Structures are given as C-alpha cells and as structure tokens.
Amino acid sequence: MVDTVGTTRTILVVEDNVLMRKLFVRCLEEGGFTVIETADPMAVMDLMHECAPHLVVMDIVMPGLSGLDLIKRIRADAALAATPVVAVTNLATPADKRRLTEAGFDGHVSKPIKPKEFQAAIAGFLAAA
C-alpha cells in the first residue's frame, strides 16, 4: 500500500503454516505492500532489526515460541517496541481479544480471513499507527 509520501509500506508476516503464510503474503502484495515472511518465530527479532517493518502480522500458536511470548520480547526491545503488531488467530472470543490486547498486540484479525477485508484491516492498522 502506498502512503501519502509515496513510500511503500513493509509488512513482516510471521506464520508457521505454509498455506496461511502464502495466503497472507499474496493478499498483502496484491494490496500494494512489500512483504517479508518467516515461518520461524525465533527469527523475528533479527528480521525486525534488519528490515524495520512498518507493521508485523503474527500468528499466535507457533512451535518453539508463541506469539504471546514473542510480543513480550518485541515490547521489551526499545528499538522495536513502537512497531505495530497485529495478531492473526483463531482465538476470537472476547476474553481472547482482551488477552491479546493486554499482551501488547495493537489489534487482531480472526481466521479464516477474507482477502479484501484482510487488506483493509491491515491498511487501517497502519493508518492508526
């Protein structure tokens, strides 16, 4: 997506399921975003430092390191703490949403996603950042 000063917004997608990750990447690229992707939650901190994404889209249930644990690490790193992070998850009850907000996520999108709605939601999170 192109913002008002003409720079492309970069999104980091963190999703261990290859089919979901490909869907997220395709939706975001079709929406005009530059996308960096990883299946490895352990690589996220380094990728964020290297690539400085404008926003992170992250699964919650991942092997090795959950999204809830990873958001704590991101928020504890002064260089990364202000980066908006959006959870994309099957966890969609009001209690789940509250837990995600309390953990430090800036928002959430429920799975399964609808491509146009997903693009619009991500654009909205970027506009609010």
C-alpha positions in Angstrom: 0.0 0.0 0.0 1.4 3.4 -0.9 1.1 6.1 1.8 0.8 9.8 1.2 4.5 10.5 0.9 5.0 7.8 -1.8 6.8 5.2 0.1 5.8 1.5 0.1 4.8 0.1 3.5 6.7 -3.1 4.5 4.8 -5.8 6.4 6.5 -8.7 8.2 4.4 -11.9 8.2 5.1 -14.5 10.9 3.1 -17.6 10.3 4.3 -21.2 10.6 1.5 -22.7 8.4 2.8 -22.5 4.8 -0.6 -22.3 3.2 -1.8 -19.5 5.6 1.5 -17.6 5.1 1.2 -17.8 1.3 -2.4 -16.5 1.6 -1.4 -13.6 3.8 1.6 -12.7 1.6 -0.5 -12.8 -1.6 -3.2 -10.7 -0.1 -0.8 -8.1 1.1 1.2 -8.0 -2.1 -2.0 -7.6 -4.1 -2.8 -4.7 -1.7 0.4 -3.0 -2.7 2.5 -3.8 0.4 6.1 -5.0 0.4 6.1 -8.3 2.3 8.8 -10.1 4.3 7.9 -13.5 5.6 9.1 -16.1 8.0 7.8 -19.4 9.5 10.3 -19.1 12.3 9.3 -17.1 15.3 12.9 -17.3 16.6 14.0 -15.2 13.5 11.5 -12.3 14.1 13.6 -10.1 16.3 16.6 -10.2 13.9 14.3 -9.6 10.9 12.7 -6.6 12.6 16.1 -5.1 13.4 17.3 -5.7 9.9 14.2 -4.7 7.9 12.4 -2.2 10.2 8.8 -3.2 9.0 6.0 -0.7 9.4 3.8 -3.5 10.8 4.0 -7.1 11.9 1.3 -9.7 11.2 1.7 -12.6 13.6 0.2 -16.0 14.3 -0.3 -16.8 18.0 0.1 -20.6 18.1 3.6 -21.4 16.7 6.1 -24.1 17.5 9.1 -23.0 19.6 7.9 -19.6 20.6 4.2 -18.5 20.8 3.0 -15.2 19.5 2.2 -14.2 23.1 5.8 -14.8 24.2 7.2 -13.1 21.1 5.1 -9.9 21.6 6.6 -9.6 25.1 10.1 -9.7 23.6 9.2 -7.1 21.0 7.7 -4.7 23.5 10.8 -5.1 25.8 13.1 -4.1 23.0 13.3 -0.3 22.9 14.2 -0.2 19.1 11.1 -2.4 18.3 8.6 -1.6 20.9 6.6 1.0 18.9 6.2 -1.2 15.9 2.5 -2.1 15.5 1.9 -5.9 15.8 -1.4 -7.5 14.7 -2.4 -11.0 15.8 -4.0 -13.2 13.1 -5.6 -16.0 15.0 -8.4 -18.4 15.5 -8.7 -17.1 19.1 -11.7 -14.8 18.7 -13.7 -14.8 21.9 -14.0 -11.5 23.9 -11.7 -13.0 26.5 -9.1 -14.0 23.8 -9.3 -10.5 22.3 -8.7 -8.9 25.7 -5.8 -11.2 26.4 -4.2 -10.2 23.1 -4.6 -6.5 23.8 -3.2 -6.9 27.4 -0.2 -8.9 26.0 0.7 -5.9 23.8 -0.9 -6.5 20.4 -2.2 -3.5 18.6 -5.1 -5.4 17.1 -6.2 -8.7 15.8 -7.8 -10.3 12.7 -9.7 -13.5 13.0 -9.0 -16.5 10.9 -10.2 -17.5 8.4 -9.5 -14.3 6.6 -11.3 -12.8 3.6 -8.6 -11.2 1.3 -10.2 -7.8 0.8 -11.2 -7.4 4.4 -7.7 -8.5 5.5 -6.1 -5.9 3.2 -8.5 -3.2 4.6 -7.9 -4.2 8.2 -4.1 -4.0 7.7 -4.3 -0.7 6.0 -6.5 0.5 8.9 -3.9 -0.6 11.5 -1.2 1.2 9.5 -3.2 4.4 9.3 -3.8 4.3 13.0 -0.1 3.8 13.8 
